[in-house]
Amino acid sequence: MSRPPLRTHERLCLSDVSWQDYERLGEIFRDRPNLRMTYDRGELEFMTLSNQHEFYKRILSRAVETLLDECEINFYAAGSMTFKREDLRHGAEPDECYWIANEPVMRGRVDYDPTRDPPPDLLVEIEVSQSILDRLDIFAALGVPEIWRLEEDKVTVWRLQPEIAYSKSAESPIFPGIPISELSSFIGSDPTRTSVRWLHEFRQWAARFREEPS
């Protein structure tokens, strides 16, 4: 699938924003899917999302979901819903989020309560244009155990460490033995690869890792 043209993100960062004002602004802009808000202890960033960002978000999310399907792993997906905790003064919207190990907890649910429910097991983050605020730091504080980042057509896995910070990992515990770095070959620009061909080739690749041992 060919890459859409690059369009620059637009950003605005405000300081000394109270939690109450952050929540009010979230309500005002809740129906603007191409506007992302990130809140970090009084700093509030608005970022518009380009068509290139959305293209990559969809293709990497499709890869994650196809891989989960091929490995016969149940998951609960909630897109780019807002995660926020007033006690930490953090709030952010991932590009995509999944409960996998904790899928049974969220199964059939349409609500989320951070005081009751676990954070997602996996987030997808597209780094076409870098945020002003440290989104990894925010998600670490929120307790998200794993993030897949796409940056310059390369997929990397980041695992939460005991010191509440992420470090790069060679593989994902969700998919033990699967070389996640190979996903990059399915993400890059290829004008000759249709969506049907992409899905067929990706399923063939993913199916290798669920074959029964001989």
Secondary structure, DSSP 4 states (H G I P E B T S, - for coil): -PPPPP----EEEESS--HHHHHHHHHHTTT-TTEEEEEETTEEEEEE--HHHHHHHHHHHHHHHHHHHHTT---EE-TT--EEETTTTEEE--SEEEESTTHHHHTT-----TTTSPPPSEEEEE-SS--SS-HHHHHHHTT--EEEEEETTEEEEEEEETTTEEEEESS-TTSTT--GGGGHHHHS--TT--HHHHHHHHHHHHHGGGPPP-
